Structures are given as structure tokens and as C-alpha cells.
């Protein structure tokens, strides 16, 4: 895993994490840096970033 300075980031609340994360990855080509899972193994928080 590569670490980098984060001088600025945006925090978004979404109604459907699975659909939102899929859209950011497929449409905008974002990559997951970190995903926090809930007790059921579903993503409840994701740190994503655009490819360079």
C-alpha cells in the first residue's frame, strides 16, 4: 500500500455504499485505498482516489 500526504479530501454520505462505490470505480476509474467493513462484511466506509 502506498501512503501519500492528504492536504484535502471530501467526505460524502451515500444512501447505497455498494452502488456508489461501484460507480466511482467503473465510471470515474477511482481506486480503493482502504475499505472498512461492518460486522456483516459489507463496506461501510471507503477511502478512494482517482488514478494519476
VEXDREN-2710 file (C-alpha; in Angstrom, 1 decimal):
% VEXDREN-2710
k/r/px/py/pz
1/UNK/0.0/0.0/0.0
2/UNK/1.3/3.4/-0.9
3/UNK/0.9/6.3/1.6
4/UNK/0.8/9.9/0.4
5/UNK/0.0/13.3/2.0
6/UNK/-3.6/14.3/2.0
7/UNK/-3.9/18.0/2.2
8/UNK/-7.5/18.0/1.3
9/UNK/-10.3/15.4/1.0
10/UNK/-14.0/15.3/0.6
11/UNK/-16.3/13.2/2.8
12/UNK/-19.6/12.1/1.2
13/UNK/-22.6/10.3/2.7
14/UNK/-24.4/8.0/0.3
15/UNK/-27.6/6.0/0.6
16/UNK/-26.2/2.9/-1.0
17/UNK/-22.5/2.3/-0.5
18/UNK/-22.2/-0.7/-2.8
19/UNK/-23.8/1.1/-5.8
20/UNK/-21.9/4.3/-5.1
21/UNK/-18.5/2.6/-4.8
22/UNK/-19.1/0.6/-7.9
23/UNK/-20.0/3.8/-9.9
24/UNK/-16.9/5.7/-8.7
25/UNK/-14.7/2.7/-9.6
26/UNK/-16.2/1.9/-13.0
27/UNK/-17.2/5.3/-14.3
28/UNK/-14.6/7.6/-12.8
29/UNK/-11.9/5.0/-12.6
30/UNK/-11.2/5.6/-8.9
31/UNK/-9.2/3.1/-6.8
32/UNK/-9.9/1.9/-3.3
33/UNK/-7.1/2.8/-0.9
34/UNK/-8.9/1.4/2.2
35/UNK/-12.3/-0.1/2.9
36/UNK/-13.8/-0.5/6.4
37/UNK/-16.2/-3.4/6.7
38/UNK/-19.1/-3.7/9.1
39/UNK/-19.8/-6.9/11.1
40/UNK/-21.6/-8.4/8.1
41/UNK/-18.6/-8.0/5.9
42/UNK/-20.1/-5.1/3.8
43/UNK/-18.2/-1.9/3.1
44/UNK/-19.4/0.9/5.4
45/UNK/-16.6/3.4/4.6
46/UNK/-14.2/3.6/1.7
47/UNK/-11.2/5.8/1.1
48/UNK/-10.9/6.1/-2.7
49/UNK/-8.8/8.2/-5.0
50/UNK/-8.6/9.0/-8.7
51/UNK/-5.8/7.4/-10.7
52/UNK/-2.9/9.7/-11.6
END
